[in-house]
């Protein structure tokens, strides 16, 4: 009998397991995909032996297995395709005229191995917008409630960034920032001169610019800027389940990890009016089994978590567990993105480039913050970066997202 079951081993699942284990609970982590061992099972070395062009997945295979990645995923390569779920092997349907790009990673560590690592806090106004402009349901918490947890996460994960003193983008517990290059410094000066209400800052990223004792105790080392993050980092230079939360949880001696375990539903005991465990199908043998615990945490990403709740039908919950509102699985919003807008700036060939860097620049939201003349509510931020032409045009695009 476990105190808690954590379904999913990605960024949030790893965090839940770590926090619970460190508080004395006996935890079972279930992952639907195979084990990925830190360092041993990464594709970093294989990627290093190929040029980005040589490492591209053949077009026919890409269109069959990864159609929703085309044009949007800078981090999918032949050498690391095992870290990306095949849309052919795991098909899904969308409503006509409403496409949805569901980018998944079914392995231990989930998408913590391939994420873009950009890490920003919500601002106080982000928690209040629903109430003030009448769109959406008011948040039950405010920024001040979450701020101590932002501090806690940033210190452990290691977030690099500058102290920018922006109301719409609160500062945090940062490691030293990565430097801008000369072109970015010139662009920054031009933007902030032409638009005094806008700022351009260095992107805040979960890549270690230096290590603290906490990072050293986990065996993590400073990021070397090799820009093969989506292949796994043996140094632990960027935050992932394998580099950070998993070893911290395992060090307590209270964590059990079971891979290849596809959770199909959550068990509910109407007599006790509480969840009692989960039902699982072994991915390899197709055998079913049940795990029991006093608590169950669903960290299987938004869509799969909703799927588990909807699959957990009972007399008490005919529309699915915790779905009295009939809103579970609805109101999903995709990650809004577009193809990059690229411009050329001649010159600077005699200027030093500080080298490869695992982040870009960020223009924080200004619409309806410092500029109030917009014909819409709320706003947006923009990511980008200045790189040598050969890198901007290389297959795979820019190394951040």
Phi and psi in degrees as a GROMACS rama.xvg file:
@    title "Ramachandran Plot"
@    xaxis  label "Phi"
@    yaxis  label "Psi"
@TYPE xy
-100.481  155.237  UNK-2
-73.3817  -36.9825  UNK-3
-148.857  146.212  UNK-4
-113.234  131.601  UNK-5
-113.33  118.026  UNK-6
-95.7559  111.84  UNK-7
109.258  140.965  UNK-8
-122.843  17.3107  UNK-9
-75.5503  -153.763  UNK-10
-60.0606  -50.8727  UNK-11
-72.7232  -38.5488  UNK-12
-62.8204  -40.8418  UNK-13
-61.9595  -41.4548  UNK-14
-64.3837  -44.4708  UNK-15
-61.6436  -45.6236  UNK-16
-59.4422  -45.3653  UNK-17
-59.7247  -50.7608  UNK-18
-63.4362  -41.4072  UNK-19
-68.5012  -44.2557  UNK-20
-62.5699  -40.7069  UNK-21
-69.2901  -15.7073  UNK-22
-98.1542  9.211  UNK-23
97.0187  5.19456  UNK-24
-88.4316  148.157  UNK-25
-88.7976  119.654  UNK-26
-121.787  138.427  UNK-27
-110.779  122.961  UNK-28
-103.907  126.425  UNK-29
-111.266  129.148  UNK-30
-126.752  129.279  UNK-31
-72.2701  -22.7044  UNK-32
-98.4831  -174.844  UNK-33
-76.8396  166.94  UNK-34
-71.0556  141.708  UNK-35
-127.064  112.146  UNK-36
-83.0475  137.013  UNK-37
-59.0957  121.404  UNK-38
86.9127  -57.037  UNK-39
-64.1162  -36.7615  UNK-40
-105.476  16.9022  UNK-41
-85.9373  160.402  UNK-42
-105.95  17.1452  UNK-43
-59.8263  -48.1288  UNK-44
-64.699  -39.5869  UNK-45
-64.7046  -41.7514  UNK-46
-63.8164  -35.584  UNK-47
-67.203  -23.2003  UNK-48
-84.5388  -3.55482  UNK-49
-124.58  154.654  UNK-50
-79.765  158.306  UNK-51
-53.6063  -35.3571  UNK-52
-67.461  -42.0337  UNK-53
-67.0779  -23.2479  UNK-54
-93.6897  7.24341  UNK-55
-75.2382  141.964  UNK-56
-72.2214  135.071  UNK-57
-53.4866  141.965  UNK-58
-56.1889  -43.0858  UNK-59
-61.2666  -43.7396  UNK-60
-67.0225  -39.8328  UNK-61
-63.1352  -43.4548  UNK-62
-67.9628  -29.2782  UNK-63
-80.2462  -46.9594  UNK-64
-97.7107  -25.6498  UNK-65
-133.682  47.8103  UNK-66
-62.8047  -30.2551  UNK-67
-81.6959  -5.55221  UNK-68
-89.1431  -21.1219  UNK-69
-58.2921  122.019  UNK-70
84.9723  -8.27589  UNK-71
-124.378  -20.0394  UNK-72
-106.956  108.24  UNK-73
-78.7263  -11.0754  UNK-74
-111.181  7.92955  UNK-75
-94.89  121.563  UNK-76
-135.6  166.374  UNK-77
-58.3497  -40.5632  UNK-78
-72.3674  -23.467  UNK-79
-119.849  18.3967  UNK-80
-63.8062  -18.1411  UNK-81
-66.0912  -18.6997  UNK-82
-86.5399  2.08407  UNK-83
-125.448  127.535  UNK-84
-68.5783  134.725  UNK-85
-74.6562  129.115  UNK-86
-69.7752  -20.4331  UNK-87
-76.4352  -43.576  UNK-88
-76.0293  -26.2214  UNK-89
-127.614  68.7389  UNK-90
-71.3861  157.356  UNK-91
-149.148  159.66  UNK-92
-114.248  150.702  UNK-93
-126.687  159.36  UNK-94
-65.9672  145.541  UNK-95
-54.051  131.223  UNK-96
77.9557  3.20821  UNK-97
-130.196  67.8253  UNK-98
-65.761  150.949  UNK-99
-142.079  121.68  UNK-100
-87.9672  104.871  UNK-101
-100.286  95.6092  UNK-102
-91.7972  119.272  UNK-103
-126.104  157.219  UNK-104
-136.393  106.832  UNK-105
-102.058  82.0294  UNK-106
-162.989  165.542  UNK-107
-56.8583  127.785  UNK-108
98.3472  -20.1628  UNK-109
50.5839  -138.236  UNK-110
-82.8808  2.47743  UNK-111
-65.7784  -18.2868  UNK-112
-82.3921  -17.8655  UNK-113
-128.439  2.83426  UNK-114
-69.2113  162.009  UNK-115
-77.1841  -11.638  UNK-116
72.0014  3.93207  UNK-117
-69.1983  129.588  UNK-118
-135.659  109.381  UNK-119
-130.536  146.138  UNK-120
-83.1765  147.789  UNK-121
-70.8118  153.917  UNK-122
-98.919  164.45  UNK-123
-52.3051  -40.0134  UNK-124
-67.8379  -23.414  UNK-125
-66.6067  -29.6674  UNK-126
-82.6236  -13.0439  UNK-127
-109.455  -11.0652  UNK-128
-60.488  -42.6554  UNK-129
-56.5486  -44.093  UNK-130
-69.1109  -42.1167  UNK-131
-76.5722  -38.5201  UNK-132
-102.415  -2.0874  UNK-133
79.1963  12.4037  UNK-134
-109.093  113.261  UNK-135
95.0082  174.544  UNK-136
-91.9493  138.796  UNK-137
-59.4041  137.562  UNK-138
-67.4993  143.012  UNK-139
-80.2137  -6.40718  UNK-140
-129.587  168.66  UNK-141
-124.168  173.758  UNK-142
-56.4566  -41.7853  UNK-143
-62.4732  -28.1662  UNK-144
-68.9551  -34.152  UNK-145
-93.9994  -19.9755  UNK-146
-53.2372  -44.1485  UNK-147
-62.6949  -30.1493  UNK-148
-76.8867  -33.4263  UNK-149
-57.6385  -47.1331  UNK-150
-56.3436  -47.0103  UNK-151
-60.8528  -46.333  UNK-152
-68.6732  -44.9353  UNK-153
-63.5648  -39.6535  UNK-154
-65.8423  -39.8705  UNK-155
-76.445  -44.9056  UNK-156
-71.3957  -39.5874  UNK-157
88.8694  87.0493  UNK-158
-107.995  121.436  UNK-159
-89.2162  141.479  UNK-160
175.713  165.632  UNK-161
-96.3269  165.81  UNK-162
-97.5315  103.764  UNK-163
-102.549  -11.4115  UNK-164
54.7265  55.2605  UNK-165
-115.474  129.633  UNK-166
-65.8652  -32.0379  UNK-167
-85.5537  -4.01932  UNK-168
-146.828  83.3845  UNK-169
-57.8312  143.219  UNK-170
-71.4807  163.76  UNK-171
-141.13  -160.463  UNK-172
-89.4521  84.0434  UNK-173
-100.689  150.736  UNK-174
-81.5119  166.316  UNK-175
-54.7417  145.198  UNK-176
-75.7947  156.555  UNK-177
-73.79  148.915  UNK-178
-80.5732  149.63  UNK-179
-77.6094  155.332  UNK-180
-92.1106  178.509  UNK-181
-65.3265  -36.2471  UNK-182
-66.6453  -43.3053  UNK-183
-63.7243  -38.7266  UNK-184
-62.4896  -38.4729  UNK-185
-68.4229  -42.5471  UNK-186
-63.2207  -42.896  UNK-187
-57.768  -46.6991  UNK-188
-63.0045  -41.3466  UNK-189
-66.5787  -44.3061  UNK-190
-62.486  -48.189  UNK-191
-73.7561  -19.7081  UNK-192
-78.8857  -44.4161  UNK-193
-73.9871  -31.515  UNK-194
-129.98  83.5237  UNK-195
-60.2191  -15.7663  UNK-196
-90.9167  5.03649  UNK-197
-121.529  151.856  UNK-198
-129.393  148.848  UNK-199
-122.961  124.91  UNK-200
-127.339  166.865  UNK-201
-74.1781  141.014  UNK-202
-64.1479  140.729  UNK-203
-89.5918  120.181  UNK-204
-132.273  150.028  UNK-205
-85.4507  52.6063  UNK-206
-123.198  130.492  UNK-207
-73.3746  117.463  UNK-208
-87.9066  -19.3336  UNK-209
-155.628  165.923  UNK-210
-111.764  142.319  UNK-211
-97.6346  175.449  UNK-212
-60.0212  -37.5671  UNK-213
-58.6643  -45.0124  UNK-214
-67.0729  -41.1623  UNK-215
-64.6539  -38.5289  UNK-216
-62.823  -27.301  UNK-217
-88.3756  -2.27845  UNK-218
83.7623  14.1202  UNK-219
-83.6714  145.691  UNK-220
-124.578  164.494  UNK-221
-61.3155  140.733  UNK-222
-61.8943  133.89  UNK-223
-99.3099  3.78761  UNK-224
66.5004  33.7873  UNK-225
-80.0155  -13.5853  UNK-226
62.9791  34.6005  UNK-227
-117.836  38.4515  UNK-228
-59.8406  -37.3547  UNK-229
-71.9511  -0.181037  UNK-230
-102.408  0.786635  UNK-231
93.2912  142.063  UNK-232
-119.229  110.199  UNK-233
-64.8113  -25.0759  UNK-234
-73.3573  -20.7763  UNK-235
71.3828  26.2125  UNK-236
-68.6215  -22.2949  UNK-237
-120.127  158.749  UNK-238
-73.9339  127.326  UNK-239
-149.055  167.21  UNK-240
-57.3696  -48.3212  UNK-241
-64.7318  -34.1238  UNK-242
-82.9509  -24.3179  UNK-243
-130.916  -71.3668  UNK-244
-71.7672  -36.6038  UNK-245
-65.7638  -49.8001  UNK-246
-62.6674  -32.752  UNK-247
-65.572  -41.7197  UNK-248
-69.0462  -42.7715  UNK-249
-64.3882  -31.2414  UNK-250
-63.7922  -21.4082  UNK-251
-77.0171  -18.4432  UNK-252
77.1036  10.2457  UNK-253
-111.345  4.49373  UNK-254
-108.339  133.174  UNK-255
-115.614  129.414  UNK-256
-113.237  127.27  UNK-257
-122.019  118.142  UNK-258
-98.4184  173.314  UNK-259
56.8683  32.5128  UNK-260
-117.273  102.574  UNK-261
-89.1836  108.968  UNK-262
-75.3023  128.841  UNK-263
-102.972  -28.7085  UNK-264
-167.078  167.57  UNK-265
-104.385  135.929  UNK-266
-87.5731  140.245  UNK-267
-131.793  132.721  UNK-268
-103.271  106.819  UNK-269
-65.7455  -27.4313  UNK-270
-65.8629  -37.1485  UNK-271
-99.1857  -6.13018  UNK-272
53.9892  47.8364  UNK-273
-155.272  156.801  UNK-274
-71.3053  141.012  UNK-275
-121.054  -9.51076  UNK-276
162.978  -160.431  UNK-277
-138.974  154.214  UNK-278
-101.074  139.546  UNK-279
-133.703  145.614  UNK-280
-117.464  128.207  UNK-281
-68.444  127.081  UNK-282
-63.8677  -29.7119  UNK-283
-93.584  -41.9794  UNK-284
-98.2523  -14.7857  UNK-285
66.9524  14.764  UNK-286
-81.7825  143.121  UNK-287
-97.4944  150.639  UNK-288
-158.018  169.295  UNK-289
-126.374  138.679  UNK-290
-115.9  139.806  UNK-291
-113.914  148.656  UNK-292
-164.302  162.954  UNK-293
-75.211  -25.5272  UNK-294
-138.562  148.872  UNK-295
-129.385  127.15  UNK-296
-111.851  122.237  UNK-297
-96.5283  106.945  UNK-298
-125.283  45.3003  UNK-299
-97.0424  22.1209  UNK-300
77.8938  163.713  UNK-301
-58.0655  -49.8663  UNK-302
-72.7272  -45.6542  UNK-303
-67.488  -32.6042  UNK-304
-65.4518  -44.3162  UNK-305
-61.4493  -39.2608  UNK-306
-60.1144  -43.6777  UNK-307
-62.8176  -41.4104  UNK-308
-64.5608  -42.1019  UNK-309
-69.247  -31.0114  UNK-310
-73.8652  -18.2208  UNK-311
-88.3723  67.9275  UNK-312
-90.3607  139.182  UNK-313
-152.455  175.654  UNK-314
-60.4914  -35.7153  UNK-315
-73.4555  -30.1332  UNK-316
-131.621  74.5762  UNK-317
-65.2142  -21.9301  UNK-318
-101.507  8.61428  UNK-319
111.431  151.124  UNK-320
-60.4724  133.997  UNK-321
60.4651  29.5014  UNK-322
-118.843  37.6695  UNK-323
-61.1829  -26.7574  UNK-324
-81.5163  -13.1251  UNK-325
62.1302  26.8441  UNK-326
-108.636  -6.1339  UNK-327
-63.9236  128.86  UNK-328
86.6703  -2.69543  UNK-329
-103.475  172.963  UNK-330
61.67  31.611  UNK-331
-76.6057  145.19  UNK-332
-128.202  130.961  UNK-333
-73.7247  164.248  UNK-334
-75.0312  115.86  UNK-335
-77.8787  124.756  UNK-336
-151.325  173.471  UNK-337
-151.85  168.703  UNK-338
-66.3405  148.845  UNK-339
-66.7331  147.079  UNK-340
-96.5086  119.433  UNK-341
-115.992  135.42  UNK-342
-130.609  154.14  UNK-343
-105.596  138.515  UNK-344
-124.978  105.304  UNK-345
-68.7113  157.68  UNK-346
97.5663  -165.383  UNK-347
65.3558  11.1045  UNK-348
-68.2286  -22.5898  UNK-349
-94.0886  7.39294  UNK-350
-97.48  144.919  UNK-351
-73.2473  135.101  UNK-352
-101.454  124.914  UNK-353
-65.0009  0.439747  UNK-354
104.803  -178.508  UNK-355
-66.5843  151.202  UNK-356
-152.266  135.684  UNK-357
-86.0804  21.6832  UNK-358
-148.869  169.953  UNK-359
-121.436  -149.734  UNK-360
-104.744  165.427  UNK-361
-140.634  132.948  UNK-362
-106.063  104.005  UNK-363
-64.5392  160.986  UNK-364
-53.4902  134.685  UNK-365
-123.88  -25.1477  UNK-366
-62.1302  128.339  UNK-367
59.8281  24.6988  UNK-368
-124.197  -68.2896  UNK-369
-102.755  -11.5046  UNK-370
-127.415  119.216  UNK-371
-113.16  20.1825  UNK-372
-100.214  19.4403  UNK-373
-85.4862  145.518  UNK-374
-87.2139  28.0637  UNK-375
-150.272  167.045  UNK-376
-91.4526  153.849  UNK-377
63.5676  -149.067  UNK-378
-174.497  -156.22  UNK-379
-159.874  161.746  UNK-380
-116.186  166.485  UNK-381
-132.165  137.308  UNK-382
-109.146  155.643  UNK-383
179.91  -157.326  UNK-384
169.756  157.703  UNK-385
-106.448  126.735  UNK-386
-137.756  162.635  UNK-387
-61.1688  147.338  UNK-388
-54.1972  -39.1636  UNK-389
-62.2226  -31.0116  UNK-390
-80.7496  -38.422  UNK-391
-63.3718  -31.9379  UNK-392
-95.5765  -1.82019  UNK-393
-70.9466  147.605  UNK-394
-56.8359  137.017  UNK-395
102.952  -20.6101  UNK-396
71.1819  -153.623  UNK-397
-75.8906  150.725  UNK-398
-88.3858  23.3738  UNK-399
-143.462  160.972  UNK-400
